[in-house]
């Protein structure tokens, strides 16, 4: 299920990055007391009252025609278009300016919920001077102080109240949703076309052709699938056109909607550092993972070469030892038949449940093979285990002291569970809890 998106917009130097850092709980955006420091959108996950959502920090909206300012404005407008709710931030020490009114005109056209936040209200006396902000036409203004963290609770209560009901977006439980993610130009759209046996998605050698996530339905072997094609994710820190930078957030949203993420790797160029980051997005989100080595027709594709390439993949992605690797060519359709079975296996394991009594038998066998360790004279005692969730499969192991559960022993138990039940293609999570 995708998360709602909140965009923080306003003219330059009203404190957008400070508020952003407050909401996400860490210093991500650069904060400097001069206009225009934030040039690109920055996004991160935030949480309020058990509700998680994505927050986008934007550069200030300025109506001048200088090239850099125009680009910043375009990026802010894209953030507005992608968001579910907009926080319109103003400087409470300066009142409503002509620049604020220009921003308001852009927000009127968005048809999105807009919540007015009046920043830099650092003492109670100043809270009485915010009534002029009703004139903007967006309803009640909320006095806040980004530097002191005041008033953010009331602001977030209102923001979260505008989030769409995601229950209406719950996917069909009988349909497998899988996304194609990877660097630009690794053949994601070509692979969609190969699966569909038709040119339904535009294919181009120009990097970054696909801008948005695209849903395509596929039925194969009496199973319904939805393929979510995404724009390629580029490396941070380099200057690309604004639409390219924004494609990363859209790809993350596609991963959130997926049961399984297909990580495409270019057989010609090999594994890049960016591939590792892209894989990390899917793994951290707890999605099933299938590694797809595309363009296998362009290299020496004998059995020995395949094993050597697989060894490289396993070495670079050691934490993904559960993920199957599929070698294929979207262009020639060579080995294309091996992909859907791997996706089905990953999806089935992603939602697999195991009986509690069988699980505990496996845990007891594991303890017999490798007894729980002793830490500072205290031995970890495992009392029992149970599965508490699927997608991904999640297990709670009740122990005498969770602090005694070393990550290496947790990894050992995970391996024993995998040996017993498979779980190919999906991460699993193990939590140690003290029995009350």
Secondary structure, DSSP 8 states (H G I E B T S, - for coil): ---EEEEEE-STTSSHHHHHHHHHTS--S---SSTT---S-EEEEEEETTEEEEEEE---------HHHHHHHHHHHHHHHH-SEEEEEEETTT-S-HHHHHHHHHHHHHTSEEEEEEE---SGGGGGG-GGGGGGSSS--EE-BTTTTBSHHHHHHHHHHTS--GGGG---TTEEEEEEE-STTSSHHHHHHHHHTS--S---SSTT---S-EEEEEEETTEEEEEEE------TTS---HHHHHHHHHHHHHHHT-SEEEEEEETTT---HHHHHHHHHHHHTT-EEEEEEE-GGGS--SHHHHHHHHHHHHHHTGGGTTSEEEE--TTT-TTTHHHHHHHHHHHHHHT----HHHHHHHHHHHHHHS---EETTEE--EEEEEEEETTTEEEEEEES-GGG--HHHHHHHHHHHHHHH--TT--EEEEEEE--
